[in-house]
Amino acid sequence: MVPKKLGEILVESMVITQEQLDQALQIQKEKGGKLGEILIDLGLLTEKIIADVVSMQRDLKRIELNVNEIEPNVLNLIPKDVCIKYRVLPYAIENDALLIATDDPLNQDAINMAQFSSNMRVVSGIVEPSKLDEALARLSDAQEILPTQVEDKYKMTMEQKAGKIIDESDTQGSIVKLVNMVLIKGIDLGASDIHLEADSKFTRVRYRVNGVLHEKFRVPVAYHEKIILRLKVIAKLDISIHDVPQTGGFRVDYGQGRITMRIEIIPTVRGENASIRFSSGGLEVSSLDKLGLSRPELGVIADNIFKPAGLIIVCGPTGSGKTSTLYAILRRINSPEKKIITLEDPVEEFLPLINQVQIDTAKGLTFATALRAVLRMDPDIIFIGEIRDTETAKIAIRSAITGHLVLTTLHTRNTFESVYRLLDLGIEPFLLINTINLVIGQRLVRTLCPHCKMKAESEGKIIYRPKGCDKCKNTGYIGRTGVFELLPGEFINRDTLIPIPAIDELARKAKSAGIETLWQKGMKKVYAGETSLTEVIRAIPKLSWDEESLSNNLIK
């Protein structure tokens, strides 16, 4: 039976009318946000009423949280980052079940993750969102800070993309020092990006470290507009625009290298929020053999990247390490005897001997227009940052057919979906059969801390779980490693692609041919003690063709 949605429960309980629900749903459709928060903002309900009604209708326990009264051994049953991401909090053990508090008991993904993480049967109860926020805040290391409390030591040289050094005389204001501190903290943490998000009380500053978000600072929301204004100024964005997204960037000199920062500003119902992404232009970067590839996988990649022509695709969602893999490939095949041209948006690393082109769609320099010009320059190897449209896809395929090695990325979940994405873009199957050398699908998972990981046994196999110690900052993990799915071009032939099969049929044919999926590769790293099952579940979707079952004993 499909569980009822919140709006249905509230209407059936007669705390709101169908007309009021329709009004809230229309606002949600136009502006986004959670239905409960919209109903509260409209003055129709309170958090307490929503929690009480859902508790009664779904027979859930109503919970009053006090973190100080929860036993530490209970709190530690679910990792802090899982609690914060999925908004769940363990508070007691009763009848061999772990009792958890959540503000969204209809979120089955959160319940499942709590169960996987704790390796216990889970019973959920409902708590008001603000009370849960307060409790989760006690778990995080977030520090409440005022701009006037930031020390004077946070200074750095900033340069806008046009090469203009930002005026150093404008570095004494408290907001300027606060923004500098936020950026420097991100660099020191080794973060991949920073998120500045406003809620009703605070601007929350969260850092993504090893793929997981950590809240580090909270600034009173009254300063939010000034923080966003400062970011717009240094990123050379239009400070008069507040209702459409903007993209900009700048560079800083800090520590041992120059770091490029890309800023995205997006309007939300609570104001403009910012996301800042880091890329190190001069710092040490990984080589192919340090990405987490096995020896056989390295052999397959080497066999294909040194071919004189063809198409190599790296696929995965944002943040899965696609660019790092392609840069590692470029460094491996780079030589004075080859002319390599890259088309990137943005250029994230500066590579010797390579002609790197920065895409600028605002000026008409798109991937397709740049690619047409590049072909007239007699390159041996072309790197296309991403195939986004039919025109780029067709030119890339034509380039691969006419004697060029083409490297590119696609935003798809796995290698099989990449094949279908190109078909959707209008590429004929016979062209794919003749051009694809290799498709690489990938994800990043955190590696278990070697100093504190806990040994367990499952079905005769030794696996490990995270624990936490001083060396890993009590996270249980240090660093990340890649999980790779390799689909060789030899598999993409007339027998497998003509007539075009359903995607699950193609995947099962690949498995029958000995090609291992992302899920299988992730489980291999679990059995090897490199990562945990919880991490694989978090990072890798288990799809219909992954029939390997999850044993409850596996996560003991």
N, C-alpha and C positions, 0 to 999 in steps of 0.2 A: 504493500500500500504506500502510495506516494505521500510523504508528510505534508501537512498543510503549511502554506506560507504565512508569514507574520501578519500580512494585511488581512487574509481570510480569518485568522484567529481573532483579530481585533474586531472585525465586523460582526462575526458570529457572537462575540461576547458583548456586543452592543455598546462598546466604549467609544467607537466612532461609527459614522454612517458610511455607506458605500460612496456617496458623493465626496465626502472628506478623503476617503482612501483614493478615489480617482484623482482628486486634486493633488495629493501628495505624490502619486505615481507619475503624474504629468510633470511635476517639478523634478522628480528623480530622472525621468527620461531626458529632460532638457539640460539639467545641470549636474546630474550624477549624485552620488552620496548614498548613505544608508537610509532606508525607509523610516526606521525608528527615529533617527536624528532629524529628519525632515518634519515628521509629525510633532516632535518636541519644539522645533523652531517655529512651527505654525501655531504653537500654543494650544494644540489639541490634546496633548498627553504629556505625562512626565515619565522619566526613566522608571520610577517606582511602579507606576500603573502598568507600563509595558511588561516589566519583569513579573509583576503579580499575575497578570492575565496569562502570560505564556506559561508560568509555573502551574497555574490551575488547569489550563487546558491540556497541557502535555504531562501532567502529573510529575513535575520536577520539583526538587527541593529548592526552596528559596534560601540564599546564603548571605550571611553578613561576614565579610572578610576582615581578619586582623592578622597580618603577616607575622607579627611578633608572637602570636599564639600557635603558629604552625611549627611542628617539629622539623628541624633541619634535615633529618633523614628522609622526610616525606617530600619536602621542597626539592631535594636533590634527585628525586626519582625521574623528573623530566628536566632536561637541560634548559638553562635560562633562555637561550636563544629560541628554542622551540616554544616555550611559554609565551614569550613576547611576540613572536611571529604569528602564532596561531591563537593568541589570546585565551590561553587556558592556564589554570593555576591549581596544582595539587594541594589539598589542604588536610586530608585525613585518609586513613585506611580503615575500612570497616567490612567485616565478613570476607576477607581476602580480596576485596575490591578497592581500587584507588578512587577516591572521591575527588572530582575536579570541579572547579568553578569556571564558568564561561558566561559571556554576555550574548552568545549566539549558539544555543544548543541545537539549532537546526543545521549547523555547519558540520557535516559528517566527516569532512577531510580533517578538521581539527580534532575530532574525537578519535579518528583512526590514528593520527599521528601521536596523540597522547598515549594510546594503547601500545603502538609500536615502540615508542621511546621508553616507556616504563616497564614493558613486558608484563603488564597486569591487566586484568579485567577492569574496565573504567566505567564509573557511574557519574554522569554529569548533573550539575545543579546550576541554577541561573542566578546571576548577580547583576546589579546595575552597572552599566558601562563605566561611569565615573568612579565607582568603588573599585572596579577591576583595574582601571587606570592607576589608581593610587597604589593598589597592591603590586601591580607589575612594575611600577616606578621604583618600588623598594628593591626589586630584583635587579634592576638595571643600575649601571654606574653613572647615570645621568647626573650632572651637576647643574644646579640652578645658578645662573650668573647674570649680572648686570654689565652692560657695556663699560660703565665707569670702573668696574673692578678689574678690567683686563690690564695686565702689566705693559709697560712701555717696550719690553724686549721683543715684542712680536712685530718685526719689520722685515720686509723683503723687497727686492727690486722686481717691479712688474712692467711688462711690455705688452702693449696691444698688438693685434695681429699685423697692423700696418707698419709696425716697427717703432711706434712712438712710445717712449718711456713715460710711464705715468708720473705726474708731478710729485716729487718727494715732499714738497711743502704741504701736501694734503694728507700727511700721515700722522697727524697729531690728534685728530678727532677720535672720540671713544668708539663710534661705530666702525671707523676705519681699522682701529686696533682689534676690535672684535672680529671683523671679517678676516683680517690677517691671521688671528689666532686660530680661527676655524680652519683655514686653508693649511696652515703649518701643522696643526694637529693631524689633519688627514694625511699629509706627507709622512709624518713621523710614524703613524699607525700602519703605513703601507696600504691605505685604503684605495679602492678602485674608483669610488665615487662618494660624494657627499650629498645629502638631501636636507634641505631646509624647508620645513613644513609648518604652517600655522594651524593651531586649533583655537579653542575658545579662550585659553589662558596663556599658552606658551607658543613660542617658535621652537620647534624641536629640531635639533641638529643630530642627524644620524649618519654614521659612516658604514659603508659596506667593506668589510674586511674578510678576506677568504670566502667571499660569496654570501656572507650573512650580515644583516644590518645590526648595528649596535648604537643605541642612543647614548650620546656622551654629554650633551649640553641642552639646557632649556633656558631660553631668554624670554622675559615677559613679552607678550604678543604686541604690546604697545610700540615696541621697537621694530616690528616686522617690516613695515613699509620702508623704513630707513635702511635696513639691511639689504632688502631687494634693490633699492635705489643705488646703493653703493656697488652691488654686483653688476647692475646695468651699466653704470659709468665705466667700470674697469673692463667690461666686456664689449663696450662701444655699442650698446643697444639703445633704442629709442625710449627715453625716460617718460615720454608723454603717452605711450601706449600701455594699456593695462588690461585689455580684454581679448587679446589674441596671443598665441605662443610666440616666443622669440628665441633665436639661437645666436650665440656669440662665443667668444673665447679670448684668451690672453695667455701669456707665458710668464713664468716666474723663474728667477735664478735663486735656488736655495740648495744648501748642502753641496753635493758634488755634481750637480747637473742642472740642466734647464728642463722645466716641466711645463707641458702644454695642458691647459685646462679648458674644457669645453663646457659652456653653460647653457642650460635649457630653462627658460622661464615659461610657466604655464599658469593661466588663471584658474582659480578654484572658487568654490562658494565662500571660502574664508579668506580670499585674497590670492595674490600671486605667490606660487611656490617655486623653488629653484632646485635644480639638480646639477651638480658639478662633476664632470668626469675627468679623471687624470690620465695622461699618457706621458711617459718619460722619453723625451727626445734624445737624451744623452746618457742615460743610466744603463747599467748592464741589463741585458735581456737574455732570454733563454735560447738555447739551441735545441734542435730537434730531439736529441737524445735526453733532454732534461724535462720533457713535457709529460712523461708518464707512459710513453709508448713502449710496448714490449719489443724484443729483438725481431720476432717475425713481423710485427707491424712496421717497424722501421725498415725492414727489408722490402715489404710491399710498397711503401712510400718511395723508397730510393729507386725501385725499379721503374716507377712511373714519372717521377719528377725530372729524370734525366732523358726522357723521351723527347725527340725533336719537336713534336707537335701533339695536339690533343687538348682536352679540357679536364682540369682538376677542380673539383668543387669541395669546399668545406662548409658544412651546414650546422645549424644549431641556433638557439635563441640568443638574444643580446646577453653578453656577459659569460658566454660559454667558452671563450678563448679562441674563437675563430681567427681573429687578426693575429694573435700571438703565433698560432700554428703556421699561418701563411708567411709571416715575417721570418719565422725560423726556416721555412722552405726557401724563401728568397735568399737568405744568408747562405744556405747550403749550396745553391746552384749559381750564386753570383760569381762572376769571373770577368777579367778584362776581355775575354773572347766572345762574350755575349752582350747584346744590347737589351737591357731590361727597362721597360717603361711601366710605371704604376699610375693608376687613376684612383684617387682616394678622397674620402670625405668623412673625417679630416685626415691629413697626413699625421700619423701618430709617432713614427720614428724616422729619423733621417739616416739613410743607408748609403754608403759609398758606392760609386760607379753607377748608381741607379737613377734614372730620370723620373722624379716623382712629381705628379701633377695634382694640385689641389682643386677638387671639383667646387664650383661656385654656381649653383643653379640660379641665384639672383641675377647673375650677369650672363646667364644663358649657357654657361659651361657645364653641361650635364654629362653623365657617363656616356651617353650615345654620341653626342657631338664631339667629345674629346676622343672617343674611341675611333671615330672615323678619321680624325686628324692623325692619330697615333699610327694607324695602319700605313700612312704615307711616309712614315719615318723609318721603315724597314727594321722593325724590332724583331728579336728572336723570342722574347718572352714578354707577355702582357699580364699585368695584375690588375683586375677590375675589382674595386672594393666591394661592390655588391651588384648583383643583377636584380633590378627593380621593375623592369618593364619589358614589353615585347621587343621593342627596337634594340635595346641593349643586348637582350638574349640572342636575337638573330645575328647581330654583328659579331658577338662573341663566338657563336657556333661557326659562322663563316670564317672567322679568323683561325679557329682551331683546324678547320678542314683545309685551309690554304697554307698550312705549314708553320703556324705559330703555336707555342705552348701557352695556354691561357689558364691563369689561376683566378678563382673568384669565390664568392660566398653567396649562400642563399639562406634566408630566414625560414627554415623548416625544422621540424622536430627530429627528423632522422633522414638517413640516406634515401630510403624508398620514397618519402614524400618529395625529395628534391627532384627525382625523376619525373614525378607527376606535376610538380610545379613548372618544370620546363615544358611539359606537354600542354599545360594550361595556358602557357604564354605563346602557344602557337608553333612550337618546334615539332617537326614531324618525327615519328619514332625512328625512321631509318637514319635520320641525321644524328640522333643520340647514339645509335648503335655504332656509327662510324667515328664519333668524336670523343666520347667520354673515356678518359683513361682511368679515373678513380674518383669516387665520392667518399668523403670523410665526414662522418657525423661525430659530434663530440659534446661532452659535458665536463664540468669541473666539480670534483667532490673534495671535501676537506680530508686531509690525511690524519690518522690517529696519532696522538702524541706518543712517541716511543718510550717516554719516561713513566707514563702512568696508565697506559691502556690495560684493560682488564681482560684476562683470558677466560674463555668459556668453551664448552664443548657442545656440538649439535650433530646428531646422527653420525657420530664418529669423526667429525671434522672440528678442528680448532678454529674458533673465530674470536674477535675482540670487540669490546664495547668501550666508549669513552668514559673517563673518570674525572680528570681535572687535577692539575697541580700548579705550582708556581711557574714552572717552565712554559706551560701553555696558557697561562693566565686563567686557569680553572675552566677552560672551555673543553678540554679533552682532545683538542686538535691543534696541529701546527702546519700551516701551509696548505696548498691544494695540489692535486694531481689530475691529469686528464683521463677521461674514459672515452675510448674511441671505437667507432663502428666503421669498418672499411668495406666498401662495395666496389670491387674491381670492375673495370670496364669490360673484362672478358665475360662477366655474368650478364651484362646488358646486351643481349643478342636477339636474333630473330625468334628463337625458341621461347625466350622469356618475355619478350615485349610485343610480339606480333602474333595474334591480335592483342591489344592492350588489356592486361588482366586487372582485376580489382587489386587494390594496394595490399590487402592482407594476403591475397594469393601470391603476389610477387614476393612478399616478405617470407612466406612459408617455403616458396621455392628456393629462396636464398638460404634459409636455414637448412633445408635438405641438402644443399650444395656445400654445407660446412661453413657458411658465413655466419658469424656470431653477432647478435644484436647488442645494442647499447646496454640493455638490461642484463644480458648474459655476461658482458664484459665487466659491468659494475659488480655483479655477484662474484666474479673471479677475484676482484680486488678485495671484496669482503673476506673471502676464504683465504686470501694471501695475507690478511692482517693489515692491509694498507688503509682501509676505511671501514666504516660501520654500516650496518644494514639501514639504520635510520638515515644516514647521509645519502645512500643510494636511493632510498624511497623519496627523499626530499628533492634530489636533483634529476632523477631519471624517470620519465613516465613509463609505467608498465603497460604495454599495449596488447591488443587482442592476440597477437601472434607470439607473445611471451607467455607460454603456458606453464612455466616453472612455478610451482606453488610456493607460498610463504609458510614455512613451518613455524608454529608458535615456539618450538624449542630453539629456533634459529636465533632469536633475540634474547635469549637468557644470558 
